[in-house]
């Protein structure tokens, strides 16, 4: 087994009908940009009734049709926020938990020790999170909070810290693939190639997500020399 193997995002996504929600963080191949992406998918009408909305540098999930919302508790949240030189990206309202911790002198680990997986039995969906740190030299960290068993009797918390390498990113998603109940992601975040071109990367993610189940995608390239950032947003409900 080659633990240093790097796959393209298309290879990792193309045969999966439902990896759920996913976060990718890394550094562009040319070494000029910190990169992250976040996508959401859905099987139910409630989950599919969403779009990404951008406001003041933050990204929110919002209903596409407010009249069809049946349960907003786990589908409406701030997905991307910035705090004290860091950018936070998560698959749920733990974005705000991490944000509050950072602005009060804490960090992602201290914040997530107060949280668990989502209370959506029988799936017990993991909470996946990432923080890009720009206070000094760029670095990033990721986390997944998973149920310890099929009954949800305890929570296992996994944290990963990375030294950025040009052209390399890490990809974590909530589920292995479709199923009933949905099988939780296993192992460490997957190594994935990060190209220099934001449009090439964004297109590779969007086109390889399952057409029936994909909902929204957000991608941002942050210039490490202090220049302008670039972002792309895709909404199926548009």
HELIX and SHEET records of a PDB file:
HELIX    1   1 UNK A    9  UNK A   13  1                                   5    
HELIX    2   2 UNK A   45  UNK A   48  1                                   4    
HELIX    3   3 UNK A   66  UNK A   68  5                                   3    
HELIX    4   4 UNK A   94  UNK A  103  1                                  10    
HELIX    5   5 UNK A  108  UNK A  112  1                                   5    
HELIX    6   6 UNK A  198  UNK A  208  1                                  11    
SHEET    1   A 6 UNK A 190  UNK A 193  0                                        
SHEET    2   A 6 UNK A 168  UNK A 173 -1                                        
SHEET    3   A 6 UNK A  22  UNK A  27 -1                                        
SHEET    4   A 6 UNK A  33  UNK A  41 -1                                        
SHEET    5   A 6 UNK A 214  UNK A 223 -1                                        
SHEET    6   A 6 UNK A 230  UNK A 235 -1                                        
SHEET    1   B 7 UNK A  50  UNK A  55  0                                        
SHEET    2   B 7 UNK A  58  UNK A  63 -1                                        
SHEET    3   B 7 UNK A  78  UNK A  83 -1                                        
SHEET    4   B 7 UNK A  86  UNK A  90 -1                                        
SHEET    5   B 7 UNK A 127  UNK A 133 -1                                        
SHEET    6   B 7 UNK A 139  UNK A 147 -1                                        
SHEET    7   B 7 UNK A 155  UNK A 162 -1                                        
END                                                                             
